[in-house]
């Protein structure tokens, strides 16, 4: 029989500290019996795994950066299910614990599976499925279980849904209405989901809980987005909206496309709490002013990757109220090498005081453009992350960047390209596709890495990561900045 909570604590303070330590160990080391019992008998109104799984004081493990095991996640679900079927007077072993019934189980903030997933870990996709099935099972088994109604528990989750998981997630959301296990979605990510299914899910979500909507690979176009956006705009507390492939349909008459875009802009004006906007791979040439002028509050994160931005778009952004509030800016895939360079530098100047994360992957920045930008770039003294992968930079350019960035005391990560010196027979200027696909001379690059490392050591910045690995680290999330 598992050790009960009474063995861990003799006072309220010790209960809080002791349970935190035991939860960390149980969750990350697959002590599933202990973990299930902890959830089953938790004596406080809130159980948040994001709070519990902070860096361990004993071993400095960054527990939130470790993928939760399938066994641990299932143990949490089983413990919750057992709790819902246990009378309140049996839920705890101490009089103190009985007075503090669990009201909220917060499972948000657990690391997603990223690019690859270990077979022994549970991705957020699997976590969504497990929570959804528990909601359905609880509702189906509720009428057959006599006795007083269980104390309702709000389960806060980040939901991931695609075509395969849509049906049972929709059923779970329906089942949680009026159920003791109430599903509350904080972040919704829908991938490759038909428009009607996306709308159906949005209609089932609690408007007071949702903070992010992320629609990926849906290729909605303006016509589809004009159908979905009013359902998103009802979430008045929404802080992050991530959309992709927002552009006109060439099969539509242009007047219809313009009407859809104006309707989209009108709906965007309804958001009062929006702080992050991502419009990756959307055709926004010459239209950024129309989009950003509709927003009621300044953005703190703006992602405009592969949006074919024009100089006037960058000039408008630099003059807008958004620039002086930006913490994260992603301009990847926009050519900044020609007439866009000067307005881009103006934008950096405007955002220098607040910018923490700057992504410039595949922006056609060669040494000449980088060196011209360094005086402005180094004024971003709070910058923590700089992404330059896929740009035609030489070793000399990288060394100059490394030397000048010594004034950026907060800088922790630089994702740089393979220097053009390490390729053989590059066309000039080299297209991004060549830099991404062509073979490099491994011996030359090994010497480059060694030299960069020595320069970092000599400048006392061995803690700064200079890497070409764009997949090794998850991109900084706006809510973690």
Secondary structure, DSSP 4 states (H G I P E B T S, - for coil): -PPPGGGT-SSHHHHHHHHHHHHHHHHHTT-HHHHHHHHHH--SSEEEHHHHTS--TTT---GGGSPPBHHHHHHHHHHHHHHHTS-GGGS-SSHHHHTS---EEE-TTPPP--S---TTB--HHHHHHHHHHHHHHHHHHHTTS-SSPPPPEEEEEEEEE-TTTHHHHHHHHHHHTTSSEEEEEEEEEEES--HHHHHHHHHHS-TTT--EEEEES---HHHHHHHHHHHHHT-TT--EEEEE-----TTS-HHHHHHHHHHHHHHHTT-SS--EEEEET---TTTHHHHHHT-SS--SEEE-TT----HHHHHHHHHSTTGGG-SEEE-TTS--SSTHHHHHHHHHHHHTTT--EEE-TTS---HHHHHHHHHHHTT-TT--EEE-TTS---HHHHHHHHHHGGG-TT--EEE-PPPGGGBSS--SSPPHHHHHHS-B-HHHHHHHHHHHHHHHHHTT-TTSEEE--SSSSPPPPGGG-
